Amino acid sequence: MMMDLPLAGDVFSVVFGLAIGSFLNVCIYRIPEKKSIITPPSSCPYCEKRIRFYDNIPLLSYLLLRGRCRHCGRPISWQYPAVEGLTGLLSLFLYIRYGLSFQYLFMLAFVALLVAISFIDLKHQIIPDILSLPGILMGLGVSLFWAHGFWLDSLIGSAAGGGALLSVAYGYEKLTGREGIGGGDIKLMAMIGAWMGWRALPLILLISSLTGAVIGTLFLLWAGKGYRARIPFGPFLSLAAVLQILWGNQLTRWYLGLFS
């Protein structure tokens, strides 16, 4: 019995996203180490045995191996299935939103960049220029394919996004005498503005600030760290951008409804 077309498209989008997530894991591990993302083939970080293709199937191999290396038995980081599963889920949401279209492919590329940046920032508290700067150029380039005149929204969005965080960072440093927002966050916001245009920025800044304040405070309390501890802001900017892509109109109507 043949699979119906809507279901086939959903399955395709998930499998496609899982495959992209598997590649993102390579980028997340190797880029901060300044290693090639092409060669050598993937290997266990403990015993350095090469990972065979049947042990590198997204999600499935992790489950079959029970989260451990086939050769040395050391645990495989939770990051690998998390990134794969998250990217597969986001690919499905984008497919439902845009269908099988160039817009789906473009936005999936953007979201994949956000996923890689978020996990690198969580682990290393850096946002590599090799991801954010080409991401800005990609966003500006893709804007030429959108509705008439969006390239101008994209250009303004990139300047306004980076400029807004730069102003906040400058003001915070003047008031407190210490850095609050890093240069990586500023470039990330410029990238988000390039992809999404300036009109999306107010809601993204609002959501990222609220989620960052709430989740960051809860984490500091749970971890027993002082309020001067650094909390990476990149994942909150990325989360806000994804929410804007998928449910931006609904969130805007809900927010404005609070005042009416």
N, C-alpha and C positions, 0 to 999 in steps of 0.2 A: 504494500500500500504506500503510495507516494505521500510525502509530507506536503501539507498545504503551504502556499507561498508566504503568507504572513509569518507562520511559525518558522519556516525555513530561513526567512530573513532575520528573525530574532536569534535563532541558533547561530547563524553566520556571524552576526555582530558580536555575540559573546565569545565565540571561538577566535575571531579576529582580534578582539580586545585582549583575550588571554595570551595570544601570541605576542602582541605588542608589549604586554606586561612582562613577559619573560625577557624580552630584549631590554626593557627599562631596568630590570634588576641588574643586568650587566652594566648599564650606564651608571646606576646608583652606586655600585660597588667600585667600578674602575675609575670614573671621572675624578673623584676626590683624590685618588691615588696617582692621578696623572698617567694612567695606563691606557693602552689602545682598547677601544671597544670592539675591535674587529678580530684581532689575534692576541694571544693564543686562544684555542677553544676553552670553554668553561671547565673548571676543575674544582675539586674540593679545596677550600682554603686551609684545611688542616693537614690532610695526607697528600694533597696536590695530585691525586689521581684524576685523570680526565673523566668527565661526566659523559657517559654514553647517551645517545639520542633517546633511548627508551627510559632513561632516568631523568630526562629533561623535558618531559611533557608537562605543560602548565597544570598546576593543581593535582592532577592525577598521580604523577610520580611522587609528589610529596606525601600523598595519602598512602600509596602502596608501600613506600619506604618507611612509613610511620615517622616521618620527619627526621630521618637519620641517614647519614652517608652509607651507601652500600658497602664500601671498602673498610672504613675505619670505625663506623658506628657513631661518630660524633654528631651532635644535633645540628640540623639545618635551621638557619635563622627563620623566625616567623615572618620576617620581611618578605621572603620570596612568595609564599602563597598569598600574603596580604596584598602585595603590589599586583600580582596576577589577577586575583579575584576582584580587586577594586577596579582595575582597568577594564576587565571584562564587563563588570556591571555598568560602568560609565559608558562604555561603548554601546551597550544595550539601550541605555537611557537616551543617548544621542541619536541612535537609529530610530527609536520611537518618536523622537522629536523632529528629525529631519528626513527620515527615510533614507534609502540608498541614493545618495546624492553627493555632489562635490562639497556641499556645505557640511554634510556628515563627516566626510574625510578630513576636511580642513579643521573642523572643530575637534575631532578626535586627536589630530596632531597637536593642537593647542593644549588640550586636556592632558595628553601624555607628557608634554613638557612640564605642566603644573605638577603632575604626580611625581616625576623624577626630581624636580626642584624641591618639593615638599619633603620627601624622604631623605634627601641629602641634607637639607637644612635641619631636619629633626636629629639626624645622627651626628653631623659635623658642625652645625651652626654656620654654614656658609652657603651662598648661592653662587655657583660657578658662572663666571662671565661667558663661558663657552656654551651655556644654555640660554642665558637671559639675553645677551646681545644679539645672537642670531635669531632668537625668538622675536625681538623687536622688529628686525628686518623682515622676518616672515610675516608678521602681523600686518606691517605696512604693505607688503607685496600682495597678500591675500585680499586686502581691502579693495584692491582694484577690480576684483571679481564680484564684489557685493553690489548692492543697489547703487544707483547713480549718485555720485557725490559722497559715498561713505569714506573714500580715501581721505577726505578732509577731516571728517570726524575722527578717523584713525590717527591722523597726524596730530590733531589737537589733543586727542586722548593720550597719546604717548608723551607729549610735552607736559600736559596737565597732570597726568598720573605721576610721572617722575618728579615734577616740580612741586606737587602737593606734599609728597613725603619728604622731599628735600627741605621744604620750608618747616615742616613739623620737626624734622631731625635737627635743623639749625636752632629752632626756638627751644627745643628740649635741652640741647647741649648748653645753650646760653643760660638757661634757668637753673640747671642742675650741675653743670660742670662736667658731665659725662655723656658718653654717646648712648642714645636710646634706640635709634634706628640706623641700621647699617647700610652701606652702599649697595649691597646685594638686594635688599628690600626695595630700595629706590628704583633700581633697574628692573626688578620684577614688576613693580607697579607700572613702569613705563611700557613694559611688554604687554601687560594686561590691557592698558589703555589703547595700545596699537591694535590689538585684536578685537576689542569690544567697543571702542569709541568713547568719547568723553561723556556721553549721556549715562553710561552705565557706572561711572566712577563713584558718584555720591552713595549709591546703595552698597557698592562693594566696600567702600571705606567704612560705612556704618556697620555692616555685617562683620567685617574682619575685626573692627575695633571692639564690638560687643563680645564676639566669641573669644577673641584673644584675651580680653579682660576677665571674663568669667572662667574659661577653661584654664587660663594661666594662673589665676588666683587659686583655683581648686588644686591644681598640680603642685603649686608651691606649698600649700597647706599640707597636702598629702605627703609630699617628699620631705617636709620639714626644713625647707630652704628659706633663706631670707628673701625679702622683697627686692633685693639688689641682684638676685640671680637672673641670668639672661634667659629669656624665653624666645625661641625662634618665631618670627612673625610671618615668614614665608608661607607656612601651611595654612594660616588663617586667611591670608590674601588669596591663596589658591582656592580654598574652600568657598570663600565669598564669590569668586569668579565663576566657579562651577554652579553654585546656586543661582547666580544671575543668568547663566546660560539656560539652565533647565527650567527655572521657575521665576525668572525675574519679574515678569508682568504680575503674577499672582502676589509675590512678595511686596511689590510696590503698591498694589491696590490695598493689601492688608495694612501696610504701614500708614498710608494716607488715611485709611479708614479709622485709624486710632484717633485722628484729630477731627474727624467729622461726626 
